[in-house]
């Protein structure tokens, strides 16, 4: 069985993100550290917390779908879960600094794009096993390594370093534990035993399309909504 080519997967991720940068307002500028907006950033961190909670449930379900079929894969996914559980609390500290209470956070519904992404992951796990979820997790870590420090540095510059302490702590944790590398080993085994490299690329394409939808919706409900009121 053919194995996953990391260089090919990373090149594809970059190529697919470039398409989203072209179609979504301010997405390129955000990821280059050239633009940020207070309402947009607060909602982005809010959604990060909500998505992490759902993502942990999806990962737990993927681990369940592994069952006893592949103990090494189960151990890798379990390690990742153990290291990720509770990380949303790092971001909630920053949100509280912005003035958002835990009660307000908990009462915030997820964006439609997030619901679609998490629903898709759950459905795919039902008939395709753990591979789609691990591909998503790898992409999250790959993306985080490349873009979250840029976005966070811009937020610190614009709002103050005290508003990004939790986010920076999360970035430092991922770097210390080398989650990008851990998840590539995990996704490689999942694809080898439960899927194919070709299917992995199809999943990645879908995930990045949905991420583009997320950033488009994020802009619409913050900057777009504010501009509509002003007009």
PASEBA-1860 file (N, C-alpha, C; in nm, 3 decimals):
! residues 231
1> XXXXXXXX> 0.085/-0.120/0.000/0.000/0.000/0.000/0.089/0.125/0.000 ~ 0.056/0.222/-0.082/0.137/0.343/-0.091/0.124/0.424/0.037 ~ 0.231/0.494/0.071/0.234/0.571/0.195/0.213/0.718/0.165 ~ 0.174/0.791/0.269/0.148/0.933/0.258/0.278/1.009/0.236 ~ 0.279/1.097/0.137/0.396/1.179/0.106/0.379/1.314/0.176 ~ 0.462/1.340/0.274/0.446/1.461/0.355/0.464/1.588/0.273 ~ 0.567/1.592/0.191/0.591/1.711/0.108/0.472/1.738/0.017 ~ 0.418/1.634/-0.041/0.302/1.650/-0.130/0.181/1.703/-0.053
9> XXXXXXXX> 0.160/1.648/0.067/0.046/1.691/0.147/0.060/1.837/0.191 ~ 0.179/1.876/0.230/0.202/2.014/0.273/0.189/2.110/0.154 ~ 0.239/2.070/0.040/0.226/2.154/-0.080/0.080/2.171/-0.119 ~ 0.004/2.063/-0.106/-0.138/2.070/-0.138/-0.210/2.162/-0.040 ~ -0.177/2.150/0.088/-0.239/2.237/0.189/-0.212/2.384/0.158 ~ -0.088/2.416/0.124/-0.052/2.554/0.092/-0.126/2.602/-0.033 ~ -0.135/2.517/-0.133/-0.204/2.551/-0.259/-0.353/2.576/-0.235 ~ -0.414/2.490/-0.154/-0.556/2.503/-0.126/-0.586/2.627/-0.041
17> XXXXXXXX> -0.498/2.657/0.053/-0.516/2.777/0.133/-0.504/2.903/0.048 ~ -0.415/2.898/-0.049/-0.398/3.014/-0.138/-0.529/3.044/-0.210 ~ -0.602/2.941/-0.248/-0.732/2.963/-0.313/-0.829/3.033/-0.219 ~ -0.823/2.994/-0.090/-0.911/3.059/0.007/-0.868/3.204/0.031 ~ -0.738/3.228/0.034/-0.687/3.365/0.051/-0.740/3.456/-0.059 ~ -0.756/3.401/-0.178/-0.802/3.481/-0.291/-0.951/3.512/-0.283 ~ -1.029/3.423/-0.222/-1.174/3.440/-0.226/-1.235/3.502/-0.100 ~ -1.166/3.495/0.013/-1.226/3.537/0.140/-1.173/3.674/0.182
25> XXXXXXXX> -1.261/3.769/0.213/-1.216/3.904/0.252/-1.121/3.902/0.372 ~ -1.010/3.969/0.357/-0.910/3.992/0.462/-0.838/3.866/0.511 ~ -0.867/3.752/0.453/-0.804/3.629/0.501/-0.654/3.630/0.475 ~ -0.613/3.675/0.357/-0.470/3.680/0.328/-0.399/3.780/0.421 ~ -0.461/3.897/0.437/-0.398/4.000/0.520/-0.385/3.954/0.666 ~ -0.487/3.883/0.714/-0.481/3.830/0.851/-0.364/3.734/0.867 ~ -0.348/3.645/0.772/-0.245/3.542/0.782/-0.105/3.593/0.750 ~ -0.097/3.711/0.697/0.033/3.774/0.676/0.071/3.869/0.790
33> XXXXXXXX> -0.020/3.888/0.884/0.005/3.981/0.992/-0.009/4.125/0.951 ~ -0.087/4.151/0.846/-0.103/4.287/0.793/-0.233/4.353/0.838 ~ -0.324/4.275/0.897/-0.456/4.329/0.932/-0.514/4.250/1.048 ~ -0.587/4.322/1.135/-0.664/4.256/1.239/-0.773/4.353/1.282 ~ -0.878/4.300/1.339/-0.992/4.380/1.385/-1.035/4.325/1.520 ~ -1.068/4.413/1.615/-1.098/4.369/1.751/-1.216/4.274/1.757 ~ -1.330/4.312/1.699/-1.449/4.226/1.701/-1.422/4.092/1.633 ~ -1.356/4.099/1.521/-1.322/3.980/1.442/-1.232/3.887/1.524
41> XXXXXXXX> -1.131/3.943/1.589/-1.036/3.861/1.665/-1.103/3.797/1.786 ~ -1.185/3.874/1.859/-1.254/3.819/1.976/-1.345/3.704/1.934 ~ -1.418/3.722/1.824/-1.507/3.614/1.777/-1.426/3.495/1.729 ~ -1.310/3.520/1.671/-1.222/3.412/1.625/-1.173/3.329/1.743 ~ -1.130/3.393/1.850/-1.083/3.319/1.968/-1.201/3.249/2.036 ~ -1.316/3.315/2.038/-1.437/3.250/2.091/-1.466/3.121/2.016 ~ -1.462/3.128/1.883/-1.490/3.010/1.802/-1.381/2.905/1.820 ~ -1.259/2.948/1.843/-1.150/2.853/1.869/-1.183/2.768/1.991
49> XXXXXXXX> -1.231/2.832/2.097/-1.268/2.758/2.218/-1.381/2.660/2.190 ~ -1.485/2.709/2.123/-1.600/2.623/2.093/-1.561/2.507/2.003 ~ -1.473/2.534/1.907/-1.431/2.429/1.814/-1.342/2.327/1.885 ~ -1.255/2.371/1.976/-1.170/2.277/2.050/-1.256/2.179/2.129 ~ -1.360/2.231/2.194/-1.449/2.143/2.270/-1.510/2.035/2.180 ~ -1.560/2.078/2.065/-1.620/1.983/1.971/-1.516/1.890/1.911 ~ -1.397/1.945/1.885/-1.291/1.865/1.824/-1.248/1.753/1.917 ~ -1.244/1.780/2.048/-1.208/1.676/2.143/-1.310/1.563/2.141
57> XXXXXXXX> -1.438/1.598/2.123/-1.541/1.495/2.113/-1.522/1.412/1.985 ~ -1.491/1.482/1.875/-1.470/1.412/1.748/-1.348/1.320/1.757 ~ -1.241/1.369/1.818/-1.120/1.286/1.833/-1.148/1.164/1.920 ~ -1.227/1.185/2.027/-1.262/1.073/2.114/-1.342/0.968/2.037 ~ -1.429/1.016/1.950/-1.510/0.924/1.868/-1.420/0.849/1.769 ~ -1.324/0.920/1.710/-1.231/0.854/1.618/-1.150/0.747/1.691 ~ -1.110/0.776/1.814/-1.037/0.678/1.894/-1.124/0.555/1.918 ~ -1.251/0.578/1.946/-1.346/0.468/1.964/-1.356/0.385/1.835
65> XXXXXXXX> -1.355/0.452/1.719/-1.367/0.380/1.592/-1.242/0.297/1.562 ~ -1.128/0.335/1.617/-1.007/0.252/1.602/-1.029/0.121/1.676 ~ -1.087/0.132/1.796/-1.112/0.013/1.876/-0.985/-0.065/1.903 ~ -0.989/-0.194/1.881/-0.871/-0.279/1.902/-0.805/-0.317/1.770 ~ -0.840/-0.244/1.663/-0.788/-0.280/1.531/-0.641/-0.240/1.513 ~ -0.598/-0.135/1.584/-0.461/-0.086/1.567/-0.419/-0.019/1.698 ~ -0.351/-0.094/1.783/-0.315/-0.041/1.914/-0.216/0.074/1.905 ~ -0.125/0.069/1.808/-0.027/0.178/1.795/-0.095/0.308/1.755
73> XXXXXXXX> -0.188/0.299/1.662/-0.261/0.419/1.622/-0.345/0.471/1.738 ~ -0.411/0.381/1.809/-0.492/0.422/1.923/-0.407/0.493/2.028 ~ -0.286/0.443/2.051/-0.197/0.505/2.150/-0.155/0.645/2.108 ~ -0.126/0.662/1.978/-0.086/0.795/1.929/-0.202/0.894/1.942 ~ -0.321/0.852/1.903/-0.436/0.940/1.909/-0.473/0.970/2.054 ~ -0.459/0.871/2.140/-0.487/0.892/2.283/-0.388/0.990/2.344 ~ -0.263/0.982/2.304/-0.163/1.076/2.354/-0.198/1.218/2.311 ~ -0.234/1.234/2.186/-0.271/1.367/2.135/-0.391/1.422/2.212
81> XXXXXXXX> -0.491/1.337/2.233/-0.609/1.379/2.308/-0.571/1.422/2.450 ~ -0.489/1.342/2.515/-0.450/1.372/2.652/-0.378/1.506/2.662 ~ -0.299/1.537/2.559/-0.223/1.662/2.561/-0.307/1.781/2.519 ~ -0.420/1.758/2.452/-0.505/1.867/2.405/-0.621/1.899/2.498 ~ -0.666/1.802/2.575/-0.781/1.825/2.663/-0.752/1.940/2.759 ~ -0.847/2.034/2.769/-0.833/2.147/2.860/-0.763/2.267/2.801 ~ -0.712/2.254/2.679/-0.637/2.366/2.620/-0.725/2.486/2.587 ~ -0.855/2.463/2.575/-0.942/2.577/2.550/-0.937/2.678/2.664
89> XXXXXXXX> -0.898/2.632/2.783/-0.890/2.722/2.897/-0.780/2.827/2.881 ~ -0.680/2.796/2.802/-0.576/2.895/2.774/-0.636/3.014/2.699 ~ -0.725/2.984/2.606/-0.787/3.090/2.527/-0.894/3.165/2.606 ~ -0.962/3.096/2.696/-1.067/3.165/2.773/-1.008/3.274/2.860 ~ -0.884/3.257/2.904/-0.820/3.362/2.984/-0.806/3.490/2.902 ~ -0.770/3.475/2.775/-0.759/3.593/2.689/-0.896/3.656/2.665 ~ -0.998/3.572/2.646/-1.132/3.625/2.624/-1.182/3.702/2.746 ~ -1.150/3.653/2.865/-1.191/3.724/2.986/-1.121/3.859/2.995
97> XXXXXXXX> -0.997/3.864/2.947/-0.926/3.992/2.945/-0.997/4.092/2.853 ~ -1.054/4.041/2.744/-1.130/4.126/2.653/-1.268/4.163/2.709 ~ -1.307/4.099/2.818/-1.434/4.131/2.881/-1.545/4.031/2.855 ~ -1.512/3.919/2.791/-1.613/3.815/2.764/-1.614/3.716/2.880 ~ -1.728/3.699/2.944/-1.739/3.608/3.057/-1.755/3.464/3.010 ~ -1.732/3.370/3.101/-1.751/3.229/3.069/-1.897/3.203/3.033 ~ -1.988/3.270/3.103/-2.131/3.253/3.076/-2.165/3.299/2.934 ~ -2.107/3.411/2.893/-2.130/3.460/2.757/-2.069/3.366/2.654
105> XXXXXXXX> -1.951/3.315/2.686/-1.885/3.220/2.596/-1.970/3.095/2.579 ~ -2.016/3.038/2.690/-2.094/2.915/2.685/-2.228/2.935/2.612 ~ -2.279/3.057/2.615/-2.408/3.086/2.551/-2.394/3.119/2.403 ~ -2.271/3.126/2.353/-2.247/3.161/2.213/-2.264/3.037/2.124 ~ -2.354/3.040/2.027/-2.368/2.926/1.937/-2.251/2.920/1.839 ~ -2.213/2.801/1.801/-2.104/2.789/1.704/-2.152/2.844/1.570 ~ -2.059/2.890/1.489/-2.092/2.936/1.356/-2.138/2.817/1.271 ~ -2.217/2.845/1.172/-2.269/2.740/1.085/-2.155/2.662/1.019
113> XXXXXXXX> -2.051/2.734/0.979/-1.937/2.668/0.913/-1.869/2.569/1.007 ~ -1.861/2.602/1.135/-1.802/2.510/1.233/-1.890/2.387/1.251 ~ -2.020/2.409/1.258/-2.113/2.297/1.272/-2.101/2.202/1.152 ~ -2.087/2.259/1.033/-2.071/2.176/0.913/-1.944/2.093/0.919 ~ -1.835/2.157/0.960/-1.706/2.088/0.968/-1.711/1.974/1.068 ~ -1.760/2.002/1.188/-1.764/1.900/1.292/-1.863/1.788/1.257 ~ -1.975/1.825/1.194/-2.070/1.724/1.151/-2.012/1.633/1.044 ~ -1.938/1.693/0.953/-1.874/1.616/0.846/-1.772/1.518/0.905
121> XXXXXXXX> -1.693/1.564/1.001/-1.595/1.477/1.064/-1.662/1.357/1.132 ~ -1.771/1.385/1.201/-1.840/1.278/1.272/-1.899/1.176/1.174 ~ -1.960/1.225/1.068/-2.020/1.135/0.969/-1.914/1.050/0.899 ~ -1.800/1.113/0.866/-1.695/1.039/0.797/-1.636/0.931/0.887 ~ -1.626/0.961/1.017/-1.575/0.860/1.110/-1.665/0.737/1.113 ~ -1.794/0.757/1.092/-1.888/0.645/1.095/-1.864/0.545/0.984 ~ -1.829/0.594/0.863/-1.813/0.498/0.754/-1.670/0.486/0.700 ~ -1.580/0.575/0.748/-1.442/0.568/0.699/-1.341/0.550/0.811
129> XXXXXXXX> -1.389/0.540/0.935/-1.296/0.518/1.046/-1.220/0.644/1.087 ~ -1.101/0.627/1.145/-1.029/0.739/1.206/-0.949/0.826/1.110 ~ -0.928/0.782/0.988/-0.838/0.855/0.898/-0.880/1.001/0.874 ~ -1.006/1.029/0.841/-1.043/1.168/0.815/-1.014/1.260/0.934 ~ -1.044/1.213/1.055/-1.020/1.295/1.174/-0.872/1.322/1.194 ~ -0.788/1.223/1.171/-0.645/1.244/1.190/-0.589/1.338/1.083 ~ -0.644/1.332/0.963/-0.602/1.426/0.858/-0.636/1.569/0.899 ~ -0.756/1.587/0.952/-0.796/1.718/1.001/-0.703/1.765/1.114
137> XXXXXXXX> -0.675/1.676/1.210/-0.589/1.714/1.323/-0.449/1.751/1.274 ~ -0.398/1.676/1.177/-0.266/1.711/1.124/-0.271/1.850/1.061 ~ -0.375/1.877/0.982/-0.384/2.007/0.918/-0.391/2.119/1.022 ~ -0.467/2.099/1.129/-0.476/2.200/1.235/-0.338/2.232/1.291 ~ -0.257/2.130/1.314/-0.123/2.153/1.370/-0.030/2.217/1.267 ~ -0.040/2.174/1.143/0.041/2.233/1.036/0.006/2.381/1.021 ~ -0.123/2.410/1.018/-0.172/2.548/1.006/-0.125/2.631/1.126 ~ -0.140/2.575/1.245/-0.105/2.648/1.367/0.042/2.686/1.369
145> XXXXXXXX> 0.128/2.594/1.330/0.271/2.622/1.327/0.305/2.739/1.236 ~ 0.234/2.749/1.126/0.270/2.848/1.024/0.199/2.983/1.041 ~ 0.081/2.982/1.094/0.002/3.106/1.092/-0.038/3.161/1.229 ~ -0.059/3.076/1.328/-0.104/3.129/1.456/-0.004/3.225/1.522 ~ 0.128/3.200/1.513/0.220/3.298/1.570/0.210/3.434/1.501 ~ 0.188/3.434/1.370/0.176/3.560/1.295/0.052/3.637/1.339 ~ -0.061/3.566/1.347/-0.186/3.630/1.388/-0.177/3.679/1.531 ~ -0.118/3.598/1.618/-0.108/3.635/1.759/-0.015/3.753/1.780
153> XXXXXXXX> 0.094/3.757/1.707/0.187/3.872/1.718/0.117/4.001/1.675 ~ 0.036/3.992/1.571/-0.038/4.110/1.526/-0.139/4.153/1.631 ~ -0.205/4.057/1.695/-0.301/4.088/1.801/-0.230/4.153/1.919 ~ -0.113/4.103/1.955/-0.037/4.162/2.066/0.003/4.305/2.033 ~ 0.044/4.327/1.910/0.084/4.461/1.865/-0.034/4.558/1.869 ~ -0.151/4.508/1.829/-0.270/4.594/1.817/-0.341/4.616/1.950 ~ -0.354/4.509/2.031/-0.436/4.516/2.152/-0.354/4.517/2.281 ~ -0.232/4.466/2.276/-0.147/4.458/2.394/-0.111/4.313/2.425
161> XXXXXXXX> 0.011/4.291/2.474/0.058/4.156/2.500/-0.025/4.084/2.605 ~ -0.085/4.161/2.697/-0.163/4.098/2.804/-0.290/4.032/2.750 ~ -0.328/4.060/2.627/-0.449/4.003/2.567/-0.421/3.872/2.493 ~ -0.297/3.831/2.486/-0.266/3.709/2.410/-0.182/3.610/2.491 ~ -0.176/3.627/2.622/-0.093/3.537/2.704/-0.134/3.392/2.687 ~ -0.265/3.365/2.693/-0.313/3.228/2.681/-0.287/3.168/2.544 ~ -0.311/3.248/2.441/-0.288/3.202/2.304/-0.140/3.172/2.281 ~ -0.053/3.256/2.333/0.090/3.232/2.320/0.133/3.107/2.398
169> XXXXXXXX> 0.069/3.084/2.512/0.101/2.964/2.590/0.064/2.838/2.512 ~ -0.047/2.844/2.439/-0.088/2.729/2.358/0.009/2.705/2.243 ~ 0.053/2.810/2.180/0.151/2.797/2.072/0.280/2.735/2.125 ~ 0.325/2.783/2.241/0.448/2.732/2.301/0.435/2.584/2.337 ~ 0.317/2.545/2.387/0.294/2.405/2.423/0.304/2.316/2.300 ~ 0.239/2.357/2.192/0.242/2.277/2.069/0.383/2.263/2.015 ~ 0.460/2.372/2.023/0.598/2.366/1.976/0.681/2.274/2.063 ~ 0.662/2.283/2.194/0.738/2.201/2.288/0.710/2.053/2.269
177> XXXXXXXX> 0.585/2.020/2.240/0.544/1.881/2.225/0.544/1.834/2.080 ~ 0.584/1.923/1.989/0.600/1.890/1.847/0.475/1.819/1.792 ~ 0.360/1.885/1.807/0.235/1.823/1.766/0.223/1.804/1.615 ~ 0.289/1.890/1.540/0.288/1.872/1.394/0.348/1.737/1.359 ~ 0.463/1.705/1.419/0.530/1.579/1.392/0.450/1.460/1.445 ~ 0.397/1.475/1.567/0.316/1.367/1.625/0.197/1.335/1.537 ~ 0.129/1.439/1.489/0.010/1.414/1.411/0.041/1.364/1.271 ~ 0.158/1.399/1.216/0.188/1.340/1.086/0.214/1.190/1.100
185> XXXXXXXX> 0.283/1.151/1.206/0.303/1.007/1.230/0.168/0.937/1.250 ~ 0.078/1.005/1.319/-0.053/0.948/1.346/-0.134/0.935/1.218 ~ -0.138/1.043/1.140/-0.218/1.038/1.017/-0.157/0.940/0.917 ~ -0.026/0.928/0.914/0.038/0.833/0.823/-0.008/0.690/0.852 ~ -0.012/0.657/0.981/-0.056/0.521/1.017/-0.205/0.502/0.990 ~ -0.283/0.604/1.019/-0.428/0.594/0.996/-0.458/0.576/0.847 ~ -0.388/0.652/0.764/-0.410/0.641/0.620/-0.362/0.506/0.567 ~ -0.249/0.460/0.618/-0.194/0.332/0.572/-0.287/0.215/0.605
193> XXXXXXXX> -0.351/0.221/0.722/-0.430/0.107/0.768/-0.581/0.121/0.745 ~ -0.627/0.245/0.723/-0.771/0.265/0.713/-0.814/0.341/0.587 ~ -0.719/0.391/0.507/-0.757/0.474/0.394/-0.651/0.465/0.285 ~ -0.641/0.570/0.203/-0.538/0.578/0.098/-0.489/0.722/0.089 ~ -0.368/0.744/0.035/-0.321/0.882/0.017/-0.413/0.964/-0.072 ~ -0.473/0.899/-0.171/-0.564/0.971/-0.261/-0.687/1.022/-0.186 ~ -0.742/0.939/-0.101/-0.857/0.982/-0.021/-0.816/1.090/0.078 ~ -0.694/1.080/0.130/-0.646/1.181/0.224/-0.646/1.319/0.159
201> XXXXXXXX> -0.608/1.325/0.032/-0.607/1.453/-0.037/-0.748/1.506/-0.061 ~ -0.841/1.416/-0.083/-0.981/1.457/-0.099/-1.034/1.515/0.032 ~ -1.004/1.448/0.142/-1.047/1.498/0.273/-0.985/1.634/0.301 ~ -0.856/1.647/0.276/-0.788/1.774/0.303/-0.850/1.887/0.221 ~ -0.883/1.859/0.098/-0.947/1.960/0.012/-1.080/2.005/0.072 ~ -1.158/1.912/0.119/-1.287/1.945/0.180/-1.267/2.027/0.307 ~ -1.172/1.987/0.390/-1.148/2.058/0.516/-1.108/2.204/0.490 ~ -1.021/2.225/0.394/-0.973/2.361/0.370/-1.082/2.446/0.305
209> XXXXXXXX> -1.166/2.387/0.224/-1.284/2.459/0.174/-1.372/2.505/0.290 ~ -1.391/2.417/0.387/-1.474/2.451/0.503/-1.408/2.557/0.591 ~ -1.276/2.554/0.599/-1.205/2.657/0.674/-1.220/2.793/0.604 ~ -1.215/2.792/0.472/-1.240/2.915/0.399/-1.380/2.967/0.428 ~ -1.478/2.876/0.432/-1.615/2.915/0.465/-1.620/2.975/0.606 ~ -1.543/2.918/0.697/-1.539/2.971/0.834/-1.489/3.115/0.836 ~ -1.378/3.141/0.770/-1.324/3.278/0.772/-1.416/3.376/0.699 ~ -1.486/3.328/0.598/-1.582/3.414/0.529/-1.699/3.448/0.623
217> XXXXXXXX> -1.748/3.347/0.695/-1.858/3.370/0.789/-1.812/3.458/0.905 ~ -1.691/3.434/0.953/-1.635/3.515/1.062/-1.632/3.663/1.023 ~ -1.587/3.690/0.903/-1.583/3.829/0.855/-1.724/3.886/0.844 ~ -1.816/3.805/0.794/-1.953/3.853/0.772/-2.022/3.890/0.903 ~ -2.003/3.808/1.008/-2.075/3.833/1.133/-2.008/3.938/1.221 ~ -1.890/3.982/1.184/-1.821/4.085/1.264/-1.805/4.212/1.183 ~ -1.704/4.219/1.101/-1.675/4.339/1.023/-1.789/4.369/0.927 ~ -1.837/4.268/0.857/-1.945/4.289/0.761/-2.071/4.341/0.826
225> XXXXXXX> -2.108/4.280/0.941/-2.229/4.323/1.011/-2.214/4.466/1.062 ~ -2.096/4.501/1.111/-2.073/4.637/1.160/-2.081/4.739/1.047 ~ -2.024/4.704/0.934/-2.027/4.796/0.820/-2.169/4.813/0.767 ~ -2.248/4.706/0.773/-2.387/4.714/0.728/-2.468/4.809/0.816 ~ -2.443/4.804/0.947/-2.511/4.895/1.039/-2.469/5.040/1.012 ~ -2.341/5.060/0.990/-2.290/5.196/0.964/-2.349/5.253/0.835 ~ -2.366/5.167/0.736/-2.420/5.212/0.608/-2.566/5.250/0.622
END
